[in-house]
C-alpha cells in the first residue's frame, strides 16, 4: 500500500510517499480500504515532535473507506461496511 511517511526531518522535507507492507488487523482492529484521507492538527503535532532517531510515522488521522478485514475481538463491525475514521 502507499502511505505518506514522516521520517523525523524538519518540516515538509521529512515527508515522502512510499510503499509499505499491508498488515492483517490485530486484536480489536479492522483493516479499512481508504477512499479518502486527510491530515489534521494531530498529524502536524506528530511531525513537529519527531526527531530523525524516532521510528517513521504514517500520517493520516482522518479518512473514509470500507472495512476489508475484521480482527479478532471486534464486535459490531462487518466486512464491506462503510466507515469514517477520525482521531483527536
C-alpha positions as CSV (number, residue, x, y, z in Angstrom):
1,X,0.0,0.0,0.0
2,X,1.1,3.6,-0.5
3,X,1.5,5.8,2.6
4,X,2.7,9.3,3.5
5,X,5.7,8.8,5.8
6,X,7.4,11.3,8.0
7,X,11.0,10.3,8.9
8,X,11.7,13.0,11.5
9,X,13.5,15.6,9.4
10,X,12.3,19.1,10.0
11,X,9.0,20.2,8.4
12,X,7.9,19.1,4.9
13,X,11.3,17.8,3.9
14,X,10.7,14.8,6.2
15,X,7.7,13.7,4.1
16,X,7.7,11.1,1.3
17,X,5.2,8.8,-0.4
18,X,6.3,5.1,0.0
19,X,5.2,1.6,-0.5
20,X,4.7,-0.1,2.9
21,X,3.7,-3.7,3.6
22,X,0.0,-4.3,4.2
23,X,-0.8,-5.9,7.6
24,X,-3.5,-8.1,8.9
25,X,-5.7,-6.4,11.6
26,X,-4.7,-7.2,15.2
27,X,-6.9,-7.9,18.1
28,X,-9.6,-5.2,18.3
29,X,-8.7,-3.7,14.9
30,X,-10.2,-3.6,11.5
31,X,-8.5,-3.1,8.1
32,X,-10.0,-0.3,6.1
33,X,-9.6,0.3,2.3
34,X,-9.4,4.1,2.2
35,X,-11.4,6.0,-0.4
36,X,-10.4,9.4,1.1
37,X,-7.8,10.5,3.6
38,X,-6.7,13.8,5.2
39,X,-4.3,15.3,7.6
40,X,-5.4,17.2,10.7
41,X,-3.7,19.1,13.6
42,X,-2.7,15.8,15.2
43,X,-0.5,15.0,12.2
44,X,1.2,18.4,12.4
45,X,1.8,17.8,16.1
46,X,3.4,14.4,15.3
47,X,5.6,15.9,12.6
48,X,6.8,18.7,14.8
49,X,7.7,16.5,17.8
50,X,9.7,13.8,16.0
51,X,13.4,13.5,15.6
52,X,15.4,11.6,13.0
53,X,16.2,9.0,15.7
54,X,12.5,8.2,16.1
55,X,10.8,5.5,14.0
56,X,9.0,6.8,11.0
57,X,5.3,7.5,11.3
58,X,2.5,7.1,8.8
59,X,0.5,10.3,8.7
60,X,-3.3,10.5,8.1
61,X,-5.5,10.7,11.1
62,X,-8.8,11.2,9.2
63,X,-10.3,9.2,6.4
64,X,-13.3,7.3,5.0
65,X,-13.5,3.9,3.4
66,X,-14.8,0.3,3.5
67,X,-13.9,-2.4,6.0
68,X,-11.8,-5.1,4.3
69,X,-10.9,-7.4,7.2
70,X,-12.1,-7.7,10.8
71,X,-9.6,-8.7,13.6
72,X,-10.3,-11.0,16.5
73,X,-12.3,-9.4,19.3
74,X,-14.1,-6.9,17.1
75,X,-17.9,-6.7,17.6
76,X,-20.4,-4.7,15.6
77,X,-18.2,-4.3,12.5
78,X,-18.5,-6.3,9.3
79,X,-16.6,-6.5,6.0
80,X,-18.0,-4.2,3.3
81,X,-19.3,-1.6,5.9
82,X,-18.6,2.0,5.0
83,X,-16.8,3.8,7.8
84,X,-15.4,7.2,8.8
85,X,-12.1,7.4,10.7
86,X,-11.1,10.3,12.9
87,X,-8.6,10.7,15.7
88,X,-8.2,13.5,18.1
